[in-house]
Amino acid sequence: MSGELLVYINGEYYPKSRAAISVYDHGFLYGDGVFEGIREYDGVVFMLREHIDRLYDSAKAIMLEIPLTKDEMIGAVVETLRRNGLRDAYIRLVVTRGVGDLGLDPRKCGKPNVIIITEPALTLYSREAKIRGISLIISSVRRDRVDATTHQVKSLNYLNSILAKLEAINAGADDAVMLDDRGFVAETTSTNIFMVRDGVIATPPPTTGILPGITRAFVMRLARKLGYQVEEREITPFELITADEVFVTGTGAEILPVTKIAGRIIGDGKAGKITLKLMEEFEKECKNPANGVKVY
């Protein structure tokens, strides 16, 4: 790769320093839009079709018509990576409502804006963190209800998560566990959460207001393939802090052990055996062309 990275905006490519949209875009003014974070590993875009499906589901939920077919969107992602010469990358795919006026009415907006940003692989946590694990607090900020601004829609409105992240930062923790409105464990600010107790893996269901993570679903299938029992069920904070192992999953985080929650040491304070096994297998599978779309 040479020169400045290119950003795709509505079928055209712009140097990163000149890539821009209007300040009247309702994605900027109101968080009115949807997005996906995607990873490319060694020339394979991991679970790209699944990410695209989720993007279009999110758009449908907010009545946003994406002006590309799914296959055209996949082609645009692949072409952007090719033009930037990236084999290991983080991809941010954004669709906004488009330019409107200062009122809320979406009918005042013109054509939606489609933006594809590709950057060298994102590193949210260091290699050391993947060994020693991360620390979480239990946030006072509750996850939005499924009948409100649910996180089943991956929208541009992330204020709910940002408030919890600020709470974690102020407490000196890496991230925060968010509970649903009833007090059950939902997820962290940007990852899905799993616990292991007596060899059984459990993770909260979508009814708690979680984002149905692409990596979450893949890890559940991978764990079952490896012979582990996996349950999708409600989890109390007590169960979480007394679990044998806890880990989180996400596009940026991949699989990451959690070794402290709300000041309590999880297990023996190190990444657990099941967590380490899943991390090892995931590292192999994410580069498998069968689990994504080849760029080159």
Protein Blocks (a to p, Z undefined) as FASTA:
>chain_A
ZZjddddeehiacdfklgccdfkbmklmnopacddddddeehiaghklmmmmmmmmmmmm
nopacfbdfklmmmmmmmmmmmnopabdcddddddebjcdfbfblklpccdddddddddd
ddfbafklmmnopaddddfbdcddfklccfkbccfblklmmmmmmmmmmnopabdcdddf
kopafbdfkbccdddeehiacdddfknopacdfklmmmmmmmmmnopacddddddfklmm
mpfbdcdddfklopaddfbeehiaehjhpacfklmmmmmmmmmmmmpmklmccfZZ
